[in-house]
Amino acid sequence: MQHFWSADLSQIYRALESLKEEGLVTMRIEHQETRPPKHIYSLTESGRAELIRWLSEPTVELPTVRNPFLLKIFFGALIPKETMREHLRSFDAALHERLMVYKQIEEYLPKRCREQGLHKHEPFLLATVRLGVKNLKATQRWCRELMAELERA
């Protein structure tokens, strides 16, 4: 899910604790010899019903974008063009690296779904990765267009 949903571990654990208090998940501890105990969370029947209810609701709001890089672009006239070009080159390289990761996920996901008996989930899981790939490619095109534009200016 990291390709479309980011959360700190502290956020996740707070949410899980809240879900546990509401009776939507249960938690068991699995002891490990060389590592700290693992907390395993599972949906309860009411938790699964709540998840299905939430999934069934239409989503009409567009995601909120908070992108520090775009904020720097917005105020880009305040810094030297060469500094902005360097930012863009670094951003382009980061986009390329992330794109390679998504491509790897896209390649191994079908096999992983088969191994874990998640056949009916496969098209939906792949859809999220494929949208991530498309977004990265579009962002990379935009980045390269802006670099070319700055070269001409």
N, C-alpha and C positions, 0 to 999 in steps of 0.2 A: 504493500500500500504506500510505501514511501514515495512513489512516483506521482501521487496525487493527494496525499494527506500527511502533513507533518505534525508531530506532537512530541513534546518532551516526555521522557519517562515519568517525571513527576506528575504531569497532566494525566497520563494514562493511569497511573496508580490511584490518583485522586478519583478519577471517573470510575475505576473498578471498585473502589471502596464504597462509593456512593451507590453503584449498581448492586453491590452486595447488601448494603443496608436496606435497599428497596426490595430485596428478595428476587432480583432479576438474574443474579449469578450466584454460584457457590464457589468456594475456594478450598482447595486441599493443598497440603504441603508435601512435596516429594523431596526426601532427603537424598543428598548426593555425597559421595565420599570425598571428593577433592574440591568441590565447589560449594558455595552457599546453598541453602535449601531453595528449591524451585517452587514458586506459587503457581498452581494450575487453576485457571478459572474456567467454569463451564456455565452455559446458559441453563436457567431453570425453565420449566414449562411456561411460566408467566413471562420470563425474559424472552423466550423465543416468540411468544405471542406479541409482545411489545415490539420486538424487532420486525416481525412481519407487518404489524400495523404501521410502523414508521416507514418501512420499505414501500408500502402500498400507497402512501401519501404522495401526491405529485410534488415535484420540486420545481418551483417557478422562479426562485431568486437566482440571479447570477452570482458567481463567486466574487468576493471582495478581493481586490488585488492590492497588496502592500509589497511593493518591490523596490528595495533600496537602490538597485541598479538603475531602474527607470527614473527614480528621483534624481540621481546624479546626472542622467542624460537630460532631464528637464532643465537643470541648472548648468548644463555643460558649457554655456557661453562664458561662464565665470572662470574657467580654468583654461590653461593652454591647450591648443588642439592636439599637440603631441601627447599630452597626458591623457586626453580623452581617447585618442587612438590606441594607446597602450591599454587602457581599461577595456576597450572593445576587443582588442586582440586576446586579452586574458579571458574575457567573457566568452568569446568564440571558442577558445580552447576548452573551457569548462563545459560548454554546451556539447562539444564533440565528445568529451569523456563521458558525460551523462548519456548521450545518445548511444554510445557503445555498450554501456551497462544495460540500457533498455532493450537493445537488440539482443543481448545475451539472454535476458529474461524472456523475451519473445520466443527465442529458440528453445529454451529448456522447459518452458511452462507446459506445453502439451504433454511431454514425457512425465513431468512431475504430477500433472493431473491424473494421468493414467495410473501411475504408481500408487497414488493416494486415493484412488476411486472417486475422483472429483470430475468425472466426465461432463456432467450437466453444468458444472461451474465454468468449464474451460472457455466457452465463447465470451462469457462476461468478464472473466479475468483478463483474457487476451484483449478485449475491447479497451480496457483501461490503459494497458501498456501501449497499445497502438495509438490511442489518442495522445499519450505522452510523447511518443515518437513523432507524431505529426506536429504537435506543439513545439517540440524542440527544433525540428527541421524549419518550421516557419520562423521561429525566433532566430535561428542561425542565419536564414536568408535576410531577415530584417537587419541583423547585426552587420552582415557583410555589405548590404546596401548602404548602411549608414557609414561604414568605414570608407567605401568607395566615394560617397558623397563628400566626406571630410577631406579626402585626398584631392578632389577636384576644387574644393573651396579655398 
